Amino acid sequence: MSLDEPSVARLMAASQRGDRAAYRALLGDCHTWLGRYFARRCATYQIDDLVQETLVSLHRKRATWDSGRPFLPWLAAIARYRWIDMLRRQRNEIELGEGDVAIGAQDEAVHARLSLDRLLALLPAGQAQAITLVKIGGASIAEASRISGQSESLVKVNIHRGLKRLAGLVESE
């Protein structure tokens, strides 16, 4: 199932007006989308919890969505915050003793992702979003264009400029 921006935006707008059937349909579509989103970012056993936490956040924040803006990037931002919260909880749960200096492969992946998020935060929003959707999320240029509201050529330009700037930031450190 492929979600398209106009359909989910219509469902969300109807949900904000109190349409319960639209809200149930929206939550079902979001559940599927979030499952795929988190499957690329975390262990299988964490997906259901993250999906549920994100849906609860969507429920709490649904009145803040502006119908003049795309829905999927708004949902992706909520999902990203829930994912980062989970990473922070994991990090706080791990207390290394003085003799424990080894970092496991999963920990390295978490640290790498946090570092990447810090670097992406230094980019203009359009560049960071284009890189995240296409290079990290695996979306096509057309999908990224539809999700972000940028033209396909702007998505390509933002990816090129963003990657160039990221390379400069990494080299300078």
Backbone as JSON, one array per atom type, in Angstrom:
{
  "sequence": "MSLDEPSVARLMAASQRGDRAAYRALLGDCHTWLGRYFARRCATYQIDDLVQETLVSLHRKRATWDSGRPFLPWLAAIARYRWIDMLRRQRNEIELGEGDVAIGAQDEAVHARLSLDRLLALLPAGQAQAITLVKIGGASIAEASRISGQSESLVKVNIHRGLKRLAGLVESE",
  "N": [[0.84, -1.19, 0.0], [0.61, 2.12, -0.89], [0.87, 5.25, 0.4], [-0.61, 8.3, -0.47], [-0.03, 11.76, -0.47], [-2.24, 13.67, -0.88], [-4.52, 12.07, -0.21], [-4.12, 11.2, 2.51], [-3.96, 13.69, 3.68], [-6.53, 14.69, 3.23], [-7.97, 12.85, 4.79], [-6.95, 13.5, 7.32], [-7.77, 16.16, 7.58], [-10.56, 15.8, 7.59], [-10.72, 14.3, 9.9], [-9.97, 16.17, 11.8], [-12.21, 17.68, 11.76], [-13.95, 16.11, 13.09], [-14.79, 13.68, 11.99], [-15.21, 10.43, 12.56], [-14.91, 8.0, 11.18], [-13.14, 8.68, 9.15], [-10.96, 9.26, 10.73], [-10.36, 6.75, 11.87], [-9.63, 5.42, 9.51], [-7.43, 6.96, 8.78], [-5.69, 6.47, 10.96], [-5.24, 3.73, 10.54], [-3.92, 3.77, 8.03], [-1.69, 5.29, 8.75], [-0.56, 3.63, 10.67], [0.38, 1.49, 9.11], [2.22, 2.86, 7.46], [4.0, 3.89, 9.38], [5.01, 1.52, 10.44], [6.62, 0.6, 8.33], [8.38, 2.76, 8.23], [9.73, 2.67, 10.73], [10.82, 0.13, 10.56], [13.11, 0.35, 9.08], [14.79, 1.57, 10.81], [15.12, 0.54, 13.38], [15.3, -2.24, 15.74], [13.35, -5.21, 15.22], [11.7, -5.95, 17.38], [11.12, -3.53, 18.57], [9.47, -2.06, 16.99], [6.57, -2.14, 17.13], [6.02, -0.85, 19.6], [7.07, 1.71, 19.1], [5.47, 2.51, 16.94], [2.95, 2.63, 18.2], [3.47, 4.61, 20.19], [3.94, 6.77, 18.53], [1.48, 7.03, 17.21], [-0.12, 7.74, 19.38], [1.05, 10.2, 19.97], [0.44, 11.53, 17.58], [-2.33, 11.61, 17.89], [-2.55, 13.28, 20.15], [-1.43, 15.63, 19.13], [-2.92, 16.3, 16.92], [-4.55, 18.53, 16.48], [-2.77, 20.52, 15.95], [-1.86, 20.3, 13.39], [-1.53, 21.88, 10.3], [-3.65, 22.39, 7.69], [-2.79, 23.53, 5.36], [-0.29, 22.67, 4.92], [1.92, 19.92, 4.03], [0.98, 16.59, 5.07], [2.4, 14.11, 5.49], [5.24, 14.75, 5.92], [4.9, 16.04, 8.37], [3.94, 13.96, 9.98], [6.17, 12.27, 9.77], [8.06, 13.79, 11.14], [7.06, 13.69, 13.76], [7.3, 10.93, 14.17], [10.07, 10.66, 13.99], [10.89, 12.09, 16.26], [9.81, 10.42, 18.27], [11.33, 8.14, 17.81], [13.92, 9.06, 18.36], [13.57, 9.65, 21.07], [13.28, 7.03, 22.02], [15.85, 6.05, 21.46], [17.33, 7.64, 23.19], [16.32, 6.76, 25.66], [17.28, 4.13, 25.63], [19.99, 4.63, 25.66], [20.31, 5.86, 28.14], [19.67, 3.74, 29.78], [21.8, 2.07, 29.62], [24.53, 1.53, 31.45], [27.82, 1.8, 31.64], [30.49, 0.07, 33.15], [33.75, 0.77, 34.59], [35.54, -1.01, 33.39], [34.24, -1.69, 31.09], [34.61, -1.04, 27.98], [34.07, -1.68, 25.42], [32.15, -1.24, 22.49], [29.19, -2.29, 21.15], [27.94, -3.51, 17.95], [25.31, -2.62, 17.52], [25.19, -0.43, 19.24], [27.1, 1.18, 18.04], [25.77, 1.77, 15.67], [23.63, 3.26, 16.66], [24.99, 5.47, 17.76], [26.15, 6.43, 15.42], [23.86, 7.16, 14.0], [22.82, 9.18, 15.65], [24.9, 11.03, 15.4], [24.69, 11.57, 12.68], [22.14, 12.73, 12.64], [22.7, 15.06, 14.08], [24.44, 16.33, 12.28], [22.72, 16.65, 10.06], [20.97, 18.47, 11.15], [22.34, 20.79, 10.91], [22.01, 21.6, 8.36], [20.07, 23.44, 5.88], [16.51, 23.16, 6.13], [15.12, 22.07, 3.86], [17.15, 20.79, 2.42], [18.05, 18.88, 4.29], [15.7, 17.38, 4.6], [15.32, 16.36, 2.0], [17.64, 14.76, 1.68], [17.27, 12.97, 3.8], [14.86, 11.68, 3.05], [15.48, 10.53, 0.49], [18.21, 9.51, 0.39], [18.57, 8.28, 2.88], [16.07, 7.24, 3.68], [15.3, 5.88, 1.39], [13.47, 6.63, -0.53], [12.16, 7.4, -3.8], [13.07, 9.99, -6.15], [10.76, 11.15, -7.16], [8.86, 10.34, -5.22], [9.91, 11.62, -2.96], [9.62, 14.24, -3.77], [6.84, 14.47, -3.86], [6.19, 13.99, -1.15], [7.61, 16.01, 0.22], [6.82, 18.34, -0.99], [8.44, 19.74, -2.65], [9.75, 20.52, -5.9], [10.78, 18.01, -8.31], [13.26, 18.63, -9.46], [14.22, 20.45, -7.59], [14.47, 18.81, -5.36], [16.59, 17.17, -6.21], [18.63, 19.1, -6.47], [18.76, 20.01, -3.82], [19.63, 17.68, -2.54], [22.17, 17.33, -3.73], [23.5, 19.76, -2.99], [23.24, 19.6, -0.21], [24.63, 17.21, 0.45], [27.16, 17.94, -0.39], [27.69, 20.01, 1.4], [27.56, 18.6, 3.81], [29.77, 16.9, 3.48], [31.81, 18.81, 3.57], [31.47, 19.69, 6.22], [32.1, 17.35, 7.66], [34.75, 16.95, 6.88], [35.93, 19.25, 7.94], [35.87, 18.76, 10.63]],
  "CA": [[0.0, 0.0, 0.0], [1.37, 3.36, -0.98], [0.09, 6.41, 0.81], [-0.35, 9.51, -1.22], [-0.21, 12.95, 0.35], [-3.6, 14.24, -0.89], [-5.48, 11.2, 0.48], [-3.97, 11.27, 3.96], [-4.27, 15.07, 4.09], [-8.0, 14.76, 3.29], [-8.41, 12.1, 5.97], [-6.59, 14.25, 8.52], [-8.66, 17.33, 7.65], [-11.87, 15.3, 8.01], [-10.56, 13.89, 11.3], [-9.96, 17.39, 12.62], [-13.6, 18.16, 11.81], [-14.72, 15.18, 13.92], [-15.23, 12.49, 11.25], [-14.6, 9.27, 13.21], [-14.54, 6.99, 10.17], [-11.91, 9.18, 8.51], [-9.89, 9.15, 11.72], [-9.99, 5.33, 11.92], [-8.91, 5.11, 8.26], [-6.13, 7.64, 8.87], [-4.84, 5.73, 11.9], [-4.84, 2.49, 9.88], [-2.91, 4.09, 7.03], [-0.49, 5.74, 9.45], [0.02, 2.45, 11.31], [1.13, 0.79, 8.07], [3.35, 3.71, 7.05], [4.96, 3.95, 10.49], [5.68, 0.22, 10.53], [7.7, 0.62, 7.33], [9.33, 3.81, 8.62], [10.56, 2.2, 11.84], [11.51, -1.1, 10.18], [14.43, 0.72, 8.55], [15.54, 2.34, 11.8], [15.31, -0.08, 14.69], [15.11, -3.68, 15.82], [11.97, -5.64, 14.99], [10.91, -5.98, 18.63], [10.83, -2.17, 19.0], [8.6, -1.39, 16.02], [5.18, -1.96, 17.61], [5.98, 0.19, 20.64], [7.29, 3.01, 18.47], [4.27, 2.84, 16.16], [1.91, 3.03, 19.14], [3.84, 5.9, 20.79], [3.77, 7.8, 17.5], [0.05, 7.23, 17.0], [-0.6, 8.5, 20.53], [1.52, 11.57, 19.76], [-0.39, 12.08, 16.51], [-3.64, 11.89, 18.48], [-2.42, 14.46, 21.02], [-1.01, 16.81, 18.38], [-3.68, 16.42, 15.67], [-5.1, 19.88, 16.32], [-1.7, 21.45, 15.55], [-1.54, 20.15, 11.96], [-2.06, 22.94, 9.44], [-4.09, 21.77, 6.44], [-2.09, 24.15, 4.25], [1.04, 22.06, 4.83], [1.84, 18.47, 3.79], [0.76, 15.77, 6.26], [3.41, 13.07, 5.71], [6.42, 15.26, 6.63], [4.5, 16.31, 9.75], [3.93, 12.66, 10.64], [7.56, 11.8, 9.83], [8.73, 14.54, 12.21], [6.61, 13.1, 15.02], [7.91, 9.6, 14.26], [11.5, 10.86, 14.25], [11.04, 12.45, 17.68], [9.56, 9.23, 19.1], [12.48, 7.25, 17.61], [15.04, 9.64, 19.12], [13.26, 9.42, 22.48], [13.6, 5.64, 22.3], [17.31, 5.94, 21.48], [17.8, 8.25, 24.45], [15.99, 5.85, 26.77], [18.23, 3.02, 25.57], [21.31, 5.14, 26.04], [20.28, 6.1, 29.58], [19.58, 2.46, 30.47], [23.08, 1.4, 29.55], [25.54, 2.14, 32.3], [29.05, 1.05, 31.5], [31.45, 0.11, 34.24], [35.06, 1.26, 34.17], [36.18, -1.99, 32.53], [33.43, -1.92, 29.89], [34.89, -0.02, 26.98], [33.68, -2.16, 24.1], [30.87, -0.77, 21.98], [28.63, -3.28, 20.24], [27.55, -3.04, 16.62], [24.06, -1.87, 17.6], [25.52, 0.85, 19.85], [27.77, 1.99, 17.02], [24.74, 2.24, 14.75], [22.89, 4.31, 17.36], [25.85, 6.65, 17.81], [26.29, 6.95, 14.06], [22.61, 7.82, 13.64], [22.75, 10.44, 16.4], [25.85, 11.95, 14.76], [24.09, 11.97, 11.4], [21.05, 13.67, 12.95], [23.32, 16.35, 14.45], [24.93, 16.95, 11.04], [21.57, 17.06, 9.26], [20.38, 19.65, 11.79], [23.12, 21.96, 10.49], [21.63, 21.93, 6.98], [18.73, 24.01, 5.71], [15.47, 22.13, 6.28], [14.83, 21.42, 2.58], [18.26, 19.88, 2.1], [18.02, 17.77, 5.24], [14.54, 16.55, 4.31], [15.57, 15.64, 0.74], [18.64, 13.73, 1.95], [16.65, 11.96, 4.66], [13.87, 10.91, 2.3], [16.03, 9.77, -0.64], [19.45, 8.78, 0.67], [18.45, 7.48, 4.1], [14.8, 6.53, 3.68], [15.15, 5.05, 0.2], [12.39, 7.09, -1.42], [12.58, 7.87, -5.12], [13.01, 11.45, -6.28], [9.34, 11.5, -7.32], [8.2, 10.2, -3.92], [10.4, 12.69, -2.09], [9.0, 15.46, -4.26], [5.45, 14.44, -3.43], [6.14, 14.07, 0.31], [8.16, 17.27, 0.72], [6.22, 19.5, -1.65], [9.46, 20.35, -3.49], [9.77, 19.96, -7.25], [11.79, 16.97, -8.43], [14.58, 19.23, -9.68], [14.67, 21.04, -6.33], [14.91, 17.69, -4.52], [17.93, 16.79, -6.69], [19.55, 20.18, -6.11], [18.92, 19.99, -2.36], [20.47, 16.53, -2.2], [23.53, 17.63, -4.16], [24.06, 20.82, -2.14], [23.31, 19.12, 1.16], [25.73, 16.26, 0.57], [28.4, 18.71, -0.51], [27.89, 20.73, 2.67], [27.87, 17.58, 4.83], [31.16, 16.49, 3.28], [32.65, 19.89, 4.1], [31.38, 19.69, 7.69], [32.84, 16.21, 8.17], [36.17, 17.2, 6.65], [36.42, 20.31, 8.82], [36.03, 18.22, 11.98]],
  "C": [[0.88, 1.24, 0.0], [0.47, 4.53, -0.61], [0.4, 7.59, -0.08], [-0.78, 10.7, -0.36], [-1.64, 13.5, 0.3], [-4.61, 13.39, -0.12], [-5.36, 11.31, 1.99], [-4.26, 12.68, 4.48], [-5.79, 15.25, 4.19], [-8.54, 14.03, 4.52], [-8.12, 12.87, 7.25], [-7.5, 15.47, 8.68], [-10.06, 16.91, 8.12], [-11.82, 14.87, 9.48], [-10.59, 15.1, 12.22], [-11.37, 17.97, 12.75], [-14.51, 17.2, 12.58], [-15.23, 13.95, 13.21], [-14.49, 11.26, 11.79], [-14.14, 8.21, 12.22], [-13.26, 7.41, 9.46], [-10.73, 9.03, 9.46], [-9.42, 7.7, 11.85], [-9.18, 4.95, 10.68], [-7.52, 5.73, 8.29], [-5.2, 6.87, 9.79], [-4.37, 4.41, 11.3], [-3.75, 2.73, 8.85], [-1.6, 4.5, 7.69], [0.21, 4.57, 10.13], [0.89, 1.69, 10.3], [2.39, 1.57, 7.68], [4.43, 3.74, 8.13], [5.7, 2.63, 10.67], [6.84, 0.14, 9.56], [8.79, 1.61, 7.72], [10.28, 3.29, 9.7], [11.31, 0.92, 11.5], [12.91, -0.83, 9.65], [15.33, 1.34, 9.62], [15.82, 1.61, 13.11], [15.06, -1.58, 14.61], [13.62, -4.02, 15.72], [11.12, -5.58, 16.25], [10.53, -4.58, 19.12], [9.76, -1.49, 18.14], [7.2, -1.12, 16.57], [5.08, -0.86, 18.66], [6.14, 1.58, 20.04], [6.09, 3.44, 17.65], [3.18, 3.35, 17.1], [2.22, 4.39, 19.78], [3.62, 7.03, 19.78], [2.29, 8.08, 17.24], [-0.58, 8.0, 18.17], [-0.19, 9.97, 20.4], [0.72, 12.26, 18.66], [-1.75, 12.48, 17.06], [-3.59, 13.17, 19.33], [-2.16, 15.74, 20.24], [-1.86, 17.08, 17.14], [-4.25, 17.81, 15.44], [-4.05, 20.88, 15.84], [-1.37, 21.34, 14.06], [-2.27, 21.22, 11.17], [-2.39, 22.32, 8.08], [-3.44, 22.4, 5.21], [-0.69, 23.57, 4.04], [0.9, 20.55, 4.6], [1.73, 17.68, 5.1], [1.91, 14.81, 6.53], [4.71, 13.6, 6.33], [6.12, 15.58, 8.1], [4.5, 15.01, 10.55], [5.35, 12.12, 10.79], [8.33, 12.52, 10.94], [8.34, 13.98, 13.57], [7.27, 11.74, 15.22], [9.4, 9.72, 14.6], [11.73, 11.22, 15.71], [10.8, 11.25, 18.59], [10.75, 8.27, 19.0], [13.67, 7.77, 18.41], [14.81, 9.48, 20.62], [13.61, 7.99, 22.89], [15.11, 5.43, 22.37], [17.88, 6.53, 22.76], [17.51, 7.36, 25.64], [16.96, 4.68, 26.81], [19.59, 3.46, 26.07], [21.38, 5.35, 27.55], [20.23, 4.8, 30.37], [20.92, 1.74, 30.52], [24.08, 2.17, 30.41], [26.78, 1.28, 32.23], [29.9, 1.19, 32.75], [32.79, 0.58, 33.71], [35.74, 0.3, 33.2], [35.43, -2.23, 31.22], [33.66, -0.81, 28.88], [34.46, -0.44, 25.59], [32.3, -1.63, 23.74], [30.39, -1.78, 20.97], [28.22, -2.66, 18.92], [26.27, -2.22, 16.68], [24.32, -0.49, 18.22], [26.21, 1.77, 18.85], [26.75, 2.57, 16.04], [23.94, 3.38, 15.38], [23.71, 5.6, 17.39], [26.03, 7.28, 16.44], [25.03, 7.71, 13.65], [22.45, 9.14, 14.38], [23.7, 11.48, 15.81], [25.29, 12.47, 13.45], [22.97, 12.98, 11.63], [21.6, 15.04, 13.33], [23.82, 17.08, 13.19], [23.76, 17.46, 10.19], [20.9, 18.31, 9.84], [21.12, 20.93, 11.4], [22.77, 22.41, 9.07], [20.31, 22.69, 6.96], [17.7, 22.88, 5.67], [15.19, 21.37, 4.98], [15.9, 20.42, 2.18], [18.23, 18.66, 3.01], [16.86, 16.82, 4.92], [14.77, 15.73, 3.04], [16.57, 14.51, 0.95], [18.03, 12.6, 2.78], [15.69, 11.08, 3.88], [14.52, 9.99, 1.27], [17.21, 8.91, -0.23], [19.35, 7.89, 1.9], [17.19, 6.62, 4.06], [14.55, 5.66, 2.46], [14.02, 5.45, -0.73], [12.97, 7.48, -2.78], [12.5, 9.39, -5.13], [11.55, 11.9, -6.39], [8.59, 11.4, -5.99], [8.62, 11.31, -2.97], [9.79, 14.03, -2.49], [7.57, 15.57, -3.76], [5.34, 14.65, -1.91], [6.54, 15.46, 0.8], [7.5, 18.5, 0.13], [7.22, 20.26, -2.5], [9.34, 19.76, -4.9], [10.87, 18.9, -7.32], [13.18, 17.56, -8.64], [15.11, 19.86, -8.4], [15.14, 19.95, -5.36], [16.33, 17.29, -4.91], [18.97, 17.83, -6.29], [19.82, 20.18, -4.61], [19.78, 18.82, -1.9], [21.92, 16.83, -2.53], [24.19, 18.66, -3.23], [24.22, 20.35, -0.7], [24.45, 18.14, 1.38], [27.08, 16.96, 0.48], [28.71, 19.43, 0.81], [28.22, 19.75, 3.79], [29.32, 17.12, 4.71], [32.11, 17.54, 3.82], [32.64, 19.92, 5.61], [32.19, 18.54, 8.29], [34.33, 16.43, 8.02], [36.73, 18.25, 7.62], [36.6, 19.83, 10.26], [37.09, 17.16, 11.95]]
}
